[in-house]
Amino acid sequence: MSKRILVVSSANMDITLPARSLPAAGETLLCDGAVCYSPGGKGVNSAVTLSALGAETVLCARIGRDSHGETLYDYYKECGIDVGHLVIDKDHATGCAVILVDAKGQNRILCYPGANRYLSASDAEDAFLCCPDALYMQMEIGQDAILSAADYAARHEIPIFLDAGPARADFPLENLPPLTVFSPNETETELYTGITLTGTDSMLAASMELFRRVRAEYIVIKLGDRGAFVCNGRHFKFITAFPVRAVDTTAAGDAFTAAMTLRFLENGGDINDAVRYGCAAGAITVTRPGAAYSVPKSRAEIEEFMTRKEAEL
């Protein structure tokens, strides 16, 4: 039986601008290619991944009653995402992100939250009527919605997976209930802990600091093309990345955490196997441009990718 996962998070229209390099202060550069409009937002990138991998995916988010919102709504339905708890906000515009992608595939993102900012605690709590097997969240929505959804899930013994991006220095991590997985990337880890990740010792120190602030079963630090660092407070492990040529890193972390979450729920809680699976999803994502359009298309695609890469070793 497929897992039902409630995604309480963000929805955006992304505008991707390719450039050989990023502009300096006061400098104007021409784009190195075509402008691309595509569905995005950390929540949607993850929801599309989960749905493609076979999860019953319920999206709780807010979009505006505008042309971007109409396009996104239709796209979510095409992806098989349950939109019964997607709120259409008549007062605020759909969120939008401008993404600059350089020649190495690295991105810089400027996000206008729009309707995402107004996802409420009651929106989140109402979405639990779908009776999910797990709650999946990110930090691209309001604090009240995050804490309310997490508290509701904890009271009903629903496992909680929190992707800790984008980093928010003012977020009261100590107020979160016990989580199954808390997963920041390198930049977010440094902001939450004040520790720069330079090697194993610093990663372990940062994990211990995160455990001091967050009650989680596992800390999973995303390390981009190096893989991920997994810690349960007693043991740690590096999971190496699958080598690929990066075209665009947008949505890679979202695909990683979503795939990891589903695999963890399906494999009986083997975190190392789940993180390895997430690394494969992230690696596939960086080989294609765009946000939600770039995530893995199916479970078979990930399995074929892992088999091929492991055969190359």
Backbone torsions as a table, in degrees:
resi	resn	phi	psi	omega
1	MET	NA	133.5	-178.2
2	SER	-71.1	151.5	-180.0
3	LYS	-83.5	139.1	175.0
4	ARG	-98.9	121.3	-176.5
5	ILE	-120.3	126.1	176.7
6	LEU	-91.8	119.2	177.5
7	VAL	-101.8	111.8	176.3
8	VAL	-107.4	102.7	-171.5
9	SER	-166.7	-151.9	-168.3
10	SER	-106.6	159.8	176.8
11	ALA	-140.1	126.7	-178.6
12	ASN	-134.9	163.0	160.7
13	MET	-100.4	125.0	-178.5
14	ASP	-96.7	140.7	173.7
15	ILE	-119.1	109.4	-175.8
16	THR	-99.6	128.9	-179.1
17	LEU	-119.7	111.8	178.9
18	PRO	-81.3	140.4	-179.6
19	ALA	-149.3	145.7	177.0
20	ARG	-65.1	-34.9	177.4
21	SER	-148.8	166.7	-178.9
22	LEU	-91.5	143.1	-176.9
23	PRO	-68.2	143.3	172.9
24	ALA	-83.2	172.3	179.6
25	ALA	-57.3	127.2	178.2
26	GLY	80.6	0.7	-176.6
27	GLU	-99.7	142.9	175.0
28	THR	-114.9	127.7	178.0
29	LEU	-121.8	150.9	174.6
30	LEU	-87.5	144.7	177.8
31	CYS	-63.5	145.5	179.9
32	ASP	-99.5	57.9	-177.5
33	GLY	142.2	-171.5	-175.2
34	ALA	-83.3	146.6	172.5
35	VAL	-73.5	137.7	-177.8
36	CYS	-123.2	126.0	172.1
37	TYR	-98.7	128.6	-178.7
38	SER	-152.6	153.6	176.7
39	PRO	-61.3	140.3	179.4
40	GLY	-156.9	-152.3	-169.6
41	GLY	92.8	135.7	-174.7
42	LYS	-57.8	-39.0	-179.5
43	GLY	-65.4	-44.4	-178.7
44	VAL	-68.4	-41.3	176.4
45	ASN	-54.3	-42.0	-179.9
46	SER	-72.5	-41.4	-179.3
47	ALA	-63.5	-41.3	178.2
48	VAL	-64.1	-40.6	177.0
49	THR	-61.2	-49.9	-178.8
50	LEU	-58.7	-44.5	-179.5
51	SER	-64.6	-42.2	179.7
52	ALA	-63.1	-30.0	-178.3
53	LEU	-89.9	4.4	171.4
54	GLY	103.8	3.1	177.7
55	ALA	-79.3	147.1	168.0
56	GLU	-77.2	107.8	-169.3
57	THR	-108.4	123.2	178.8
58	VAL	-111.4	124.6	-177.8
59	LEU	-104.7	121.1	172.1
60	CYS	-109.3	108.3	-178.0
61	ALA	-156.2	177.4	176.0
62	ARG	-125.7	133.7	171.9
63	ILE	-127.7	160.3	-178.6
64	GLY	-83.2	163.4	174.3
65	ARG	-88.1	72.3	-175.9
66	ASP	-146.2	-179.6	-175.2
67	SER	-63.3	-39.2	177.3
68	HIS	-62.9	-42.8	179.5
69	GLY	-61.7	-41.2	179.1
70	GLU	-63.1	-43.5	179.0
71	THR	-62.1	-44.6	-178.3
72	LEU	-66.1	-42.3	-179.4
73	TYR	-57.4	-47.4	-179.8
74	ASP	-63.9	-38.5	-179.7
75	TYR	-65.2	-43.0	179.6
76	TYR	-59.3	-42.8	-179.8
77	LYS	-64.7	-39.4	177.9
78	GLU	-61.7	-32.2	-179.1
79	CYS	-80.6	-2.5	179.5
80	GLY	82.0	16.4	179.9
81	ILE	-83.2	135.4	175.8
82	ASP	-72.6	115.3	-177.3
83	VAL	-103.4	17.2	-178.7
84	GLY	-63.7	-20.8	178.9
85	HIS	-117.4	22.2	172.3
86	LEU	-86.7	120.2	-174.8
87	VAL	-92.0	129.4	174.9
88	ILE	-93.7	113.3	-174.6
89	ASP	-95.1	113.8	-177.0
90	LYS	-80.8	-10.3	-175.3
91	ASP	-103.3	-16.1	-174.4
92	HIS	-133.5	145.0	-176.2
93	ALA	-73.1	156.1	174.2
94	THR	-60.6	140.1	177.9
95	GLY	-60.2	153.2	-176.6
96	CYS	-143.3	140.2	177.7
97	ALA	-127.6	132.3	173.8
98	VAL	-101.2	123.1	-173.3
99	ILE	-117.7	118.7	174.8
100	LEU	-96.9	123.7	-178.4
101	VAL	-116.7	122.7	-177.7
102	ASP	-88.5	-178.3	-174.2
103	ALA	-64.0	-20.5	179.0
104	LYS	-93.2	2.9	179.7
105	GLY	86.6	-0.5	178.1
106	GLN	-77.2	145.6	-176.4
107	ASN	-119.3	158.3	170.0
108	ARG	-129.8	130.6	-171.2
109	ILE	-123.9	132.9	172.5
110	LEU	-118.1	119.5	-171.4
111	CYS	-114.3	131.4	170.0
112	TYR	-99.4	111.5	-171.7
113	PRO	-67.3	-34.1	179.3
114	GLY	53.0	-129.7	-176.3
115	ALA	-63.5	-24.1	179.0
116	ASN	-55.3	-34.9	-177.3
117	ARG	-63.5	-20.8	-172.1
118	TYR	-106.6	9.8	171.8
119	LEU	-62.2	123.8	-169.8
120	SER	-102.2	168.1	176.0
121	ALA	-60.7	-39.5	-179.9
122	SER	-69.8	-34.9	174.5
123	ASP	-57.0	-47.5	-176.8
124	ALA	-66.1	-45.1	-177.9
125	GLU	-66.3	-38.3	178.2
126	ASP	-60.8	-32.2	-176.5
127	ALA	-66.5	-19.3	-179.9
128	PHE	-71.3	-4.4	173.4
129	LEU	-63.0	-16.1	178.5
130	CYS	-76.5	-6.7	179.1
131	CYS	55.9	64.3	-175.7
132	PRO	-76.9	157.5	172.6
133	ASP	-83.4	-19.7	179.5
134	ALA	-159.0	155.8	174.2
135	LEU	-109.4	131.4	-179.9
136	TYR	-123.7	127.6	-177.7
137	MET	-139.8	163.6	170.4
138	GLN	-134.9	-177.7	-171.4
139	MET	-105.0	21.3	-176.0
140	GLU	-94.1	16.0	176.6
141	ILE	-128.4	-179.7	-176.2
142	GLY	-68.3	151.2	-177.8
143	GLN	-58.9	-42.2	-177.2
144	ASP	-62.0	-40.4	-179.8
145	ALA	-65.5	-41.0	-179.8
146	ILE	-63.6	-51.0	-176.4
147	LEU	-67.3	-38.3	-179.8
148	SER	-66.0	-45.5	179.2
149	ALA	-63.2	-43.1	-179.5
150	ALA	-63.4	-43.4	-179.9
151	ASP	-64.0	-41.0	179.2
152	TYR	-62.9	-45.6	-179.8
153	ALA	-61.6	-43.1	-179.2
154	ALA	-63.2	-41.3	179.6
155	ARG	-63.0	-29.6	-177.6
156	HIS	-104.4	16.3	175.2
157	GLU	55.3	40.7	175.2
158	ILE	-97.6	124.1	-179.2
159	PRO	-61.6	143.6	-174.5
160	ILE	-119.6	128.4	176.9
161	PHE	-118.3	118.6	-175.7
162	LEU	-119.3	112.6	170.9
163	ASP	-81.4	119.2	-167.7
164	ALA	-85.1	32.3	178.6
165	GLY	-123.5	153.3	-2.3
166	PRO	-74.1	154.0	-176.2
167	ALA	-62.3	137.0	178.6
168	ARG	-135.2	104.9	-174.5
169	ALA	-61.8	-27.9	-175.3
170	ASP	-90.8	1.5	-176.8
171	PHE	-75.7	131.3	-177.7
172	PRO	-81.2	80.8	-178.2
173	LEU	-56.6	-32.7	-178.3
174	GLU	-64.2	-18.6	-178.6
175	ASN	-86.3	-5.9	179.2
176	LEU	-73.6	146.2	173.8
177	PRO	-75.9	176.8	178.5
178	PRO	-57.4	133.4	-179.5
179	LEU	-111.0	158.8	171.0
180	THR	-81.1	-50.4	179.0
181	VAL	-135.5	135.2	171.1
182	PHE	-118.3	120.6	-170.3
183	SER	-131.9	97.2	172.7
184	PRO	-94.9	163.7	168.6
185	ASN	-92.8	-172.5	-176.1
186	GLU	-61.8	-47.2	-178.5
187	THR	-62.6	-44.1	-179.3
188	GLU	-66.3	-38.7	177.6
189	THR	-60.2	-43.7	179.7
190	GLU	-64.4	-39.9	-179.7
191	LEU	-65.9	-41.7	-177.0
192	TYR	-74.6	-24.9	-173.6
193	THR	-117.6	-20.9	-174.3
194	GLY	78.5	8.9	-177.1
195	ILE	-108.2	124.2	175.8
196	THR	-81.8	131.5	-176.6
197	LEU	-84.8	108.1	-178.1
198	THR	-118.2	-9.8	-177.9
199	GLY	175.2	-170.5	-175.1
200	THR	-59.0	-45.2	-177.2
201	ASP	-61.0	-43.3	-178.8
202	SER	-69.7	-35.1	178.0
203	MET	-67.1	-39.8	178.0
204	LEU	-67.4	-41.6	178.0
205	ALA	-62.8	-41.8	179.4
206	ALA	-65.3	-39.9	177.8
207	SER	-61.5	-42.6	179.5
208	MET	-64.7	-37.2	176.9
209	GLU	-66.6	-39.5	177.2
210	LEU	-65.0	-40.6	177.2
211	PHE	-63.0	-29.5	177.5
212	ARG	-67.5	-31.9	-176.2
213	ARG	-97.1	-27.0	-173.6
214	VAL	-125.2	130.0	175.3
215	ARG	-85.8	95.6	-177.4
216	ALA	-131.1	149.1	174.9
217	GLU	-71.9	-39.9	179.8
218	TYR	-136.6	141.8	166.4
219	ILE	-104.7	126.4	177.4
220	VAL	-123.3	108.9	-179.6
221	ILE	-94.8	119.6	178.9
222	LYS	-78.1	129.6	-175.1
223	LEU	-117.7	22.8	177.4
224	GLY	62.4	-129.1	-176.1
225	ASP	-74.7	2.4	173.9
226	ARG	-95.9	-13.2	179.3
227	GLY	111.3	-129.6	-177.3
228	ALA	-153.2	155.5	178.3
229	PHE	-115.0	122.9	-176.0
230	VAL	-113.1	132.8	179.9
231	CYS	-144.0	139.3	176.3
232	ASN	-113.9	12.7	-179.3
233	GLY	94.8	-17.2	178.2
234	ARG	-122.5	-37.6	-178.8
235	HIS	-129.2	155.4	176.0
236	PHE	-138.3	161.9	-179.5
237	LYS	-155.6	139.4	169.2
238	PHE	-87.5	132.9	170.7
239	ILE	-111.0	115.4	-174.5
240	THR	-75.2	151.6	179.4
241	ALA	-79.3	161.3	172.0
242	PHE	-88.2	123.7	-177.7
243	PRO	-70.1	128.3	177.0
244	VAL	-145.7	167.4	173.4
245	ARG	-91.1	116.0	-176.8
246	ALA	-78.3	132.7	174.6
247	VAL	-104.8	-40.8	-177.0
248	ASP	-159.6	119.8	-176.7
249	THR	-84.7	-1.6	179.4
250	THR	-57.3	133.4	175.8
251	ALA	76.8	-2.6	-177.8
252	ALA	-62.6	-44.4	179.2
253	GLY	-65.0	-35.6	179.0
254	ASP	-67.5	-43.2	177.7
255	ALA	-64.4	-40.9	178.3
256	PHE	-56.6	-54.4	-173.7
257	THR	-67.8	-36.7	178.5
258	ALA	-65.0	-48.3	179.9
259	ALA	-63.7	-40.4	177.3
260	MET	-59.6	-44.7	-178.4
261	THR	-60.5	-49.8	-178.3
262	LEU	-63.6	-43.0	-179.7
263	ARG	-62.9	-40.5	179.3
264	PHE	-61.3	-41.5	-180.0
265	LEU	-68.1	-30.5	-175.1
266	GLU	-88.9	-26.2	-172.8
267	ASN	-99.2	11.4	177.6
268	GLY	82.5	16.5	175.2
269	GLY	93.7	24.8	175.7
270	ASP	-82.8	98.0	-172.5
271	ILE	-67.4	-37.9	-178.0
272	ASN	-65.7	-43.0	175.7
273	ASP	-62.5	-40.9	-179.6
274	ALA	-64.4	-41.6	179.8
275	VAL	-67.8	-38.6	176.1
276	ARG	-59.6	-42.8	177.4
277	TYR	-63.4	-41.7	177.1
278	GLY	-62.5	-38.4	177.4
279	CYS	-60.7	-38.8	178.4
280	ALA	-65.1	-42.9	178.8
281	ALA	-62.4	-42.5	178.6
282	GLY	-65.0	-39.5	-179.6
283	ALA	-64.4	-42.8	177.2
284	ILE	-60.8	-42.1	-175.8
285	THR	-61.7	-40.2	-176.4
286	VAL	-72.6	-11.6	179.7
287	THR	-84.1	-1.5	-178.0
288	ARG	-131.1	148.3	179.2
289	PRO	-78.0	159.2	175.2
290	GLY	96.8	-179.3	-178.5
291	ALA	-102.2	-97.0	-177.4
292	ALA	-60.6	-29.2	178.9
293	TYR	-65.9	-21.5	-171.2
294	SER	-93.5	-9.4	-174.3
295	VAL	-73.1	163.5	179.7
296	PRO	-54.2	143.5	-175.8
297	LYS	-89.4	-18.0	-177.5
298	SER	-165.6	165.0	173.7
299	ARG	-63.1	-37.9	-179.3
300	ALA	-62.6	-35.7	179.8
301	GLU	-63.9	-42.5	179.0
302	ILE	-65.8	-44.4	-177.9
303	GLU	-64.0	-40.6	178.4
304	GLU	-65.9	-39.7	179.0
305	PHE	-62.9	-45.9	-178.8
306	MET	-64.7	-41.9	179.3
307	THR	-62.5	-42.9	-179.6
308	ARG	-66.3	-44.4	-178.2
309	LYS	-67.0	-38.9	179.7
310	GLU	-68.7	-30.0	177.6
311	ALA	-70.7	-23.5	-179.7
312	GLU	-79.0	-15.2	-177.1
313	LEU	-70.8	NA	NA
